[in-house]
Structures are given as structure tokens and as C-alpha cells.
Amino acid sequence: MRMFKTLAATVLGLAAFLLFAMGTPAQAQRPHYLHALSDLREARELLQTDHRPGFVGARDHAIEEIDRAIEEVKAAVRDEGRNPHHTPPPQSGGDPNRPLRSSLTLLNEAHRDIAEGTDETGHRGLQERALHHIDEAREALEHAMHGIEREHRY
């Protein structure tokens, strides 16, 4: 009887382990796209609060590119069977007093996360397109930052 109980407990334990192992998708071990999504959203939020007059064009272009990157990453997240609305907090908090620099830092982190992620066969190049949009947004912000620095020198 004792051996039957031990065998039953072992079988149940193994069944529970297999149930949990099969229920957890392999992608759950790679949260790169989810981290990038939260960083992109935070960068966009910071940029939307910066209303300096000389920065409007570059800001709007950067926000457009961030929105495009967000759409690409959301598609990749959905392809992995995840919910794009449940993301971890941004890896580094933004500083509302330094929206340009904070946004650039967040974009760099999102770029790194997406580059570290895998471009699954079903993604159809989403990773490459998202990286391109992030690069465009970073370029717009860097251009704006150089323009603002030049204004303060004179």
C-alpha cells in the first residue's frame, strides 16, 4: 500500500510538472519585445510632454517613428501569443525634466532589447523594421539635441 501511494504521488507530480511545462510557451523565457514595448511607450510619453517651440518638427517625427516601431513590436508580441497590453515597467525611468535625453536612453534600451530578441519566421521582418524606426527616431532626437545645444551656445 505504501509503495502504491509513493508511485501515485510520483505520477501526479510528474503529470503536474508536464502540465506546467507545456502550458508555458518558450517565448515566456524571452521578454525582449515586451521590455522594448514598455520602453518605447515611455519614450513617446516623455516626448509628448516636451513643448519647446524649436523642437516641434523633430519631436513629431520622432513620435511618428516610435509609433511605427510600437506597431511592429506589438505585432511580434501578438505573433508570440502574448498580450501587448501587459508589459513590464520601463527598464530605466525617464526624467520629465530631461525628456530628450531620457527618451534617447529609452530608445537605446528598446533597440538593444529588440536586437537581442529573435526574429521568428512568422514575424516577416518585424524586428528589422522596428529597429529601423527606432534608428529614425533616435536620429531625429539627436538632431534636435544638437540644434538646442547650438542655440544655448550663442
C-alpha positions in Angstrom: 0.0 0.0 0.0 2.8 2.4 0.9 4.5 1.7 -2.4 1.2 2.4 -4.3 0.9 5.8 -2.6 4.5 6.7 -3.4 4.0 5.7 -7.0 0.8 7.6 -7.3 2.4 10.8 -5.8 5.3 10.5 -8.2 3.0 10.1 -11.2 0.8 13.0 -10.1 4.0 15.1 -9.5 5.3 14.3 -12.9 1.9 15.0 -14.6 1.7 18.4 -12.8 5.2 19.2 -13.9 4.5 18.3 -17.6 1.2 20.3 -17.5 3.0 23.4 -16.3 5.9 22.9 -18.7 3.7 22.5 -21.7 1.5 25.4 -20.7 4.4 27.9 -20.6 5.4 28.9 -24.1 9.1 29.0 -24.9 8.8 32.7 -25.6 8.0 33.4 -22.0 11.7 33.0 -21.4 12.5 35.8 -23.8 10.7 39.0 -22.7 12.8 41.2 -25.1 9.9 42.5 -27.1 7.8 43.2 -24.1 10.6 45.2 -22.4 11.1 47.1 -25.7 7.4 47.9 -25.9 7.3 49.4 -22.5 10.5 51.5 -23.2 9.0 52.8 -26.5 5.8 53.8 -24.8 7.6 55.6 -22.0 9.9 57.4 -24.6 6.8 58.5 -26.5 5.1 59.8 -23.3 8.1 61.8 -22.4 8.4 63.4 -25.9 4.7 64.3 -25.9 5.2 66.4 -22.8 8.1 68.5 -24.3 6.6 71.6 -26.0 9.7 73.6 -26.7 9.0 75.7 -29.9 12.2 74.8 -31.8 11.7 71.2 -31.2 8.2 70.6 -32.6 9.2 69.2 -36.0 11.9 66.8 -34.7 9.6 65.7 -31.8 6.7 65.0 -34.1 8.9 63.0 -36.5 10.4 61.0 -33.6 6.9 60.3 -32.2 5.7 59.1 -35.6 8.7 56.7 -35.8 8.2 55.5 -32.3 4.5 54.8 -33.1 5.6 52.8 -36.1 8.1 50.8 -34.0 5.4 50.2 -31.4 3.1 48.7 -34.0 5.8 46.4 -35.3 6.7 45.2 -31.8 3.0 44.7 -30.9 2.6 42.5 -34.0 5.6 40.5 -32.9 4.3 40.1 -29.4 0.9 39.0 -30.7 2.6 36.5 -33.0 4.3 35.0 -29.9 0.8 34.6 -28.3 1.3 37.3 -25.7 -0.8 40.3 -24.7 0.9 43.6 -25.7 -1.1 45.4 -23.1 0.6 43.6 -20.2 4.2 44.8 -20.3 6.8 45.2 -17.5 7.7 48.7 -16.4 10.4 50.5 -18.4 13.9 49.4 -17.6 15.0 52.9 -16.7 12.6 55.6 -15.6 12.5 58.7 -17.6 13.2 62.1 -16.2 10.5 64.6 -17.2 13.0 67.4 -16.7 15.2 65.9 -19.4 12.7 64.4 -21.9 15.1 64.4 -24.8 17.9 62.6 -23.1 15.5 60.2 -21.2 13.7 59.3 -24.4 17.0 58.7 -26.2 18.1 56.4 -23.4 14.8 54.5 -23.5 15.1 54.2 -27.3 18.6 52.8 -26.9 17.4 50.2 -24.5 14.5 49.3 -26.7 16.9 49.0 -29.7 19.1 46.7 -27.6 16.2 44.5 -26.5 14.8 44.1 -30.0 18.2 43.3 -31.4 18.7 40.6 -28.7 15.2 39.1 -29.4 14.7 36.6 -32.2 13.0 37.4 -35.4 10.8 34.4 -35.6 10.0 33.1 -39.1 6.4 34.2 -38.7 7.4 37.8 -37.9 8.1 38.5 -41.6 10.9 41.0 -40.8 9.2 42.8 -38.0 12.4 43.0 -36.0 14.3 44.7 -38.8 11.5 47.2 -39.4 11.2 48.0 -35.7 14.9 48.6 -35.4 14.8 50.9 -38.5 12.0 53.0 -37.0 13.9 53.3 -33.7 17.0 54.4 -35.5 15.0 57.0 -37.3 13.5 58.3 -34.0 17.0 58.4 -32.4 18.4 60.3 -35.3 15.6 62.9 -35.1 16.2 63.3 -31.4 20.0 63.6 -31.8 19.5 66.2 -34.5 17.1 68.2 -32.2 19.5 67.9 -29.3 22.4 69.3 -31.4 20.2 72.2 -32.5 19.2 73.0 -29.0 22.8 72.9 -27.8 23.8 75.3 -30.6 21.1 77.7 -29.6 22.3 77.8 -26.0 25.9 78.5 -27.0 25.1 81.7 -28.8 
